[in-house]
Amino acid sequence: MSTPDILDLGGQVAVVTGAGQNAGRGIALELARHNAGGIAVNDFVPERAEAVAEEIRATGVPALAVPFDVGDLDAIKAANAAITDKLGAATILVNNAGMAGPGGSLRRALNFWEEDPAAWDRYLRTNLYGVYNACFALIPNMVAARRGRIVTIVSDSGRVGEPKLAVYASAKAGAQGFVRSIAKELGRYNVTSNAVSLSSLMPDMPEEKLAEVMASDHAKAQLAHYTIRRYGKSADVAGLVAFLCSDAAGWITGQTYPLNGGYAPSM
């Protein structure tokens, strides 16, 4: 006798932003495992998006690569039209795109007052406006269907504060406030909106490279602040996101879930 899948997505189409690698890739593949009707794989690097879409298609689930920058609302609107045409209207949105956006890197280097203000925009564009844009484009699908799930990946930088990452942290904190606010607007349409707040994840890498990183003095000092003494994995994120996208989480909305190994920051 087969066991029912409590995370069954009922054939809904999902959009996962920033899904060309690492946690985003893991989320897209996990949703495909739970009876998604199709997965739209976003990344600002087209080759990465197509590679993950091909992985998903190999499992028998329809998938479409939709390369765009989440900071570009018109591009997201165009992608939504293409997704609807190829896969059907998307009623699951995972806002995973983050960090410093296309061409940027998250650098903990300067105090806020020492930064170049020109650097602020790349954090706000991806981590805050990117969430606004994707929700603005896709929420009408959910309202029309009278069902939907929005899961936004945020950061403990925004939840508890982080030195030398003030603008990034404020963008993530803003996204959390947005998640809670739209949850109140969308509840009457059977659409939920929640956030997952991450601490440090380990990028996908070969085992020998991972062992080298874990043996470093930097990793040992950082992990001293974690109750579970390891970095997060893509699978940790994917499982929680799949739950929040499923009917099993249908009475959960407006919440932020810390997924951080018991991280307790120092001053």
N, C-alpha and C positions, 0 to 999 in steps of 0.2 A: 504494500500500500504506500503510495507516494504521500509525502508530507506537504500540505499547502504552503506556499511561499507567502509569509506574512508581509513581505516587502513588495509584493506584486504591484506593478505600476499600471496595470490595466490597459496596456497598449497606448499610453500617453506618449506624445512626442516631447523630448527634452532638448533644451539648449544648454550647453556647458561652455562658458567663456574661459579663455586661457587654458584650453584642454589639450594642447599639443604636447605636454610633457608633465612629469611629476604628478602632483596631487590632482590636477585637472584631468589628466589622462586616466588616472585611477578612478576618478568619479565617473567619467563617461563610460568606461568599461564596466563598472559596477552597476550603473543604471541599465546598461544593455542586458546584464545577467538577469534582471528582475522584470522581464516582460515589458520593456519599453517598446512603443510602436516605432520608434526611430530616434536617432541621436544626431543632433547638429553639433559638430565639433568646431569650435572657434579657436583660432590662434592668430596673432598678427604675422606669423611666419606661415605662408601657405603650405609649404612642404610638411611641416609638423602636423598641421591640421589634417592634411590628406592621409598621412601615415597612420594616425589614430583612427580616422574614419575607415580606413582599409582594415585595420585590426577588428573593428566592430563588425563590419560587413562579413568578415570571415567567420564570425559566430552565428551568422544568419539573421542579424538585426540590421535593418536599413540604416544607413548613416550618410551624412552629407557634410563635407568640409565647407566651412563658411569663414574664410579669412577676413578679418576686419579689426580695426582699432576700436575698442569700446568707447573711446573718447569721441568718436565720430557718429553722431545720431543718425545722419542720413545713411551711412553705411549699414547701421544696424536695421533700419527700416527696410532697406533693400534686401538684406539677408533674411529678414522675417518673411518677406514676400516669396523669396526663393524657397525657404523652408516649407512654407505653407503649400507651395506648388508641388514640391518633390516628396515631402514626408507627411504633410498635414499640419494643421495649426498646432503650434507648440503650447502646451499648458504647464510645462515644468521649466523653470529657469534656475540655473545655478550660476550665480555671479562669483566666479572664481578668479578672473583676471585681476592681477594686482601688482605689487612691487612698484617699480618705477616706470612701467609701461614700455612701449617700443623704444629700443635703443638706449634705455637707461638702466642703471643698477642701483640697488638699495645700499647706500653707503652711510655708515655711522662714523662721521669724521669731525664735524664741526658743531659747536653750539649754535642754537637758532640765530642769535644776533650776529654770528660770523658768516652765515650762509649768503650766497648770492640769491636774491629774491627771484631771479629768473628760473631757479631750480624748483620753486614751489609748484609750478603748474603741472609738471609731469606726475607728481604724486596725486594732486587733486583730480587731474583729468582721468586717470585710470581708476583710482580707488574710491572716488566719490562720484564724479560726473559719469564715469563708466557704469556705475550701478544705476544712477538716475536714468541714463539713456536706455539701457537694456530693459529696465522695468517699464519705462514710458512706451517703448515699442511693443512689448510682449504682453503687458497686462490686459489690453483690450481682447486678446485671444481668450484669456482666462475668464474675464467677465462675461463674454459671449457664451462660453461653454458652461458657466456656472460651476467651475472647478479649477483648481490650480495649486501649484506649490512654487514658492520662491525661497531659495536658500542662498544666503550671501556669506561668503567667506571673509571674515574680518581678522583682526589680530589682537593679541594681548597687548601690543603696543598702544592700541586705542582704548582698551578696556582698563588698563592699570597705569598707562604712561610709560614712556621709554626715553631716556636721555639721548640727545643727538639724533633723534628721529621725530622731532616735534611735528613737522608738517605731515609726514606720513601717518603718524599716530592720530593727528586731528582728522585726517581724511577717513581713516578707519573708524574713528569714534563717530563721525558724522554719518557714515554708512549704517552704524548700529542704530542711531536715532531714527534714520529714515526707515529702516526695517520695522521698528516698533510702530511708527506712525502709519505706514501703509497697511500694516496688519489690521489696524482699527478701521481703515477705509474698506478693506477687502473682505472682511469676515462675512458680511452678508451675502457674498457671492460664492461662499465655500472655497475661498482662496486663502491659504496660509502664507505667512512670511516670517522666517526665522533666520538667525545668524549662527555661524560656528566660528568661535574665536580661537585662533591657533597661536601656539608658541613655535619654537624652532622646529622645522621639518628638515629631514635629510633628503636632498635631491636624489633621484634615481641615479645610481652609479655602480660600477663593478664592486664585488665583495672585497677585493684587495684594496681598492681605494677607500672604501668605507672603513675598513679596519685601520688604515693609516690615519684617517680623520679622527676616529674615535680614540686613538692612542695619543693624540696631541694634547699639550698642556691647556690650550684654549678650550677644547671640548670638555676636558675633565673639570676645569673651573666653571664652565657654563652649566654643566649637568649637575653640579653640586646644589643648584637651586631647584632641581626637579625631584619629586618624590619617587617617580619611576625613572631610573637613571639611564634614559636613552632619548634620542631625538624621535620626533614623530615620523610615522611612515605614511605613504600615500594610502595604504589600506586602512589606517586608523581614520582618516578623513572620509574615505569613500563609504565606509559602513554607516557612519552617522548621517551623512548626507542622504544615502539611499533610504534610511529610516524616515528622515524628515520629509522626503518626497513621496512616501507611501501613505496609504490609507490608515496604517497603524498610528500615524502621527496626526490624524485628522482633527484632533481637538487641542493641538499645540500651536500657538501662534504668538508672535510678538516677543519671542524669547531669544537670548543669546547663550549658547552652550560653550563654555570653555573646554577646549580639547587640548590639553597641555601637560599631561603627565604630572599634574600637581605642582606646576611651576609657581614659585614664590620669589618675585624679583627682589634684589637687594637695592638699597638706596645708592 
